[in-house]
Structure formats: C-alpha cells, structure tokens
Amino acid sequence: MNVFDRSINLDALFKFSHISASTQEHLKRVYGSFALCMLLAAVGAYVNVVTHLFQFSLLSGLGSLGLMVWLTATPHSRETEQQRLGMLAGFAFLTGINLGPLLQMCIAINPGRGPPAAL
C-alpha cells in the first residue's frame, strides 16, 4: 500500500473533546506564550540587523542569561505570573538581538538567502 493512497481524517486534527478543559486552557496559554516569544525574538533580530543599535552582544547575552536565571528563581504563582511573562518576553527579545550578528553574516555571504533562511 502506498502512503499517499490512504485517506486521512482531517476532522481528527481539530477534535479536542478527549482533552480536559483545564488541559486545553493550559495548552492554549503555553502555545500563546511560545508565539509571543517567537515574535519578540524576530523583532529583536530585525532591530539588530536593520538599526545596528545593539552591537554589544556580550551585554545582551549576559542580560538574557540574567533574565533566564531570574525567571527560574522566581516561584510560579498567580501573583508573579505577569512578572514571569515579562521576564520571558525580555529573554526572547534579547535572544533575538543576539541572533542579529549571525543573520548579518548569513546575509553578507548570500544576500538572497538570508531572510528565507531566518524563517
């Protein structure tokens, strides 16, 4: 049997009734924060490549490391939830800034390949 000859049930991709409501809510928040981090990392890389404002990658690297340590040291509770999300967002932005020089090198080697390679 060929893999491409079988039928695929696409309705099963969008059926989440077997997952409890609390798990669905948790997954929604996890993937939402993941999407926010990806967006902020892309913005940080864009800011570094286009504006060249942050040329001190050691400072931004230490800043991202410090935010990650602070995030792991802060206990999770309802009161610290927004603070922890801010730390995660700052970490993602600084990580994107740290990726800026790598993207600049990719663009310098092959300008047509740089932006698609970043995606």
N, C-alpha and C positions, 0 to 999 in steps of 0.2 A: 504494500500500500504506500502510495506517495504521500508525503506530509502535506502537500498543498491540495490534495483531493478531498480531504476530510472537511466536514462542516464545522464551523466554530460558532459557539453560542455566545454572541456579543452581549446578550442580556445578563449573563453571569458576571460580566465586568462591573456592572452598575448595581448589582444586588448586594446590599449590605445588611439584610434583615437578620442574618445569623450572628452579627456582631452586636454586642450590647450597646445601649445608648451612651453609656459612660465611656466605653472604649472608642466609639465613633467620635465623641466630643474630644477625647484625648488625641486621637489621630488627626483630627482637624486642626487642633492647636499646634501639634508637632510639625505638620506639613506647612502650616501658615508661618511659623517662625523660621522654618527652613527656607521658604520662598523669600521672606524678608531678608534673611542673611545673604542669600544669593544675589538679590537685588542690590543690597548695600555693598557687597564685595565688587559687583560690576561697576557701581557708581564710584567706588574708591579707586579701582583700576583706571576708569575713564578719567577721573580727576587727575591722577598722577600722569597718565600718558599725554593728555591734552594741555594741562596747565603747567606741568613741571614744578608745582609748588612744593611738593614734598620730596625733596631729594635726599633727605636724611633717613635712609631706610633702617639704620640701626635704631634710631629713636622710635620710629613707628613699629619696628619689630619688638622692641622692649615694651612699648605701650600695649601691643596686642598680647604679648606674653603676660604682662601685668594684669590686664583685664581678664584673661583666662584664669589666672590664679585667683583673682578676687572673686570671679564667678563661682569657681569650685569651692571657695572657702565660705561663701555666703549660703546659709541654710535655706532650703526651699520652704516657703510658707506663703499664705495669701498676702501678707504684708510686704514681703520682699519680691513678689512676682514681677512688678513693673520695673523695679530696680535691676533685677536679674536680666530682664529682657533688654534693658538699656545697655547693660554690660555686654550682652551677646551681640547687640547691634554695633556697638563700638568695636568689638573684636572683629566682626565681619568687615566693617569699613576699613579698619587698619590692615587687615589681611589683604583686602583688595588693593590698598595702596602699596603694600609690599610686593604684590604681583605686577605692579606697573613697570618696573625695570625689565622684568622678564618679557612682558608684552612688547616693550620698546625694542628689545633685542630681536624678537621674532619679526617685528615689522621692519627693522633695519635689514635683516637677512633677506626677506622676501615680502615686499610691501603688499602684494596681492594676497598673501596667505595669512597675514597677521590677524585681521579681525575675524575671519571664519575659524581660525584655529582657536581663538579665545572662546568661541561659542561651544 
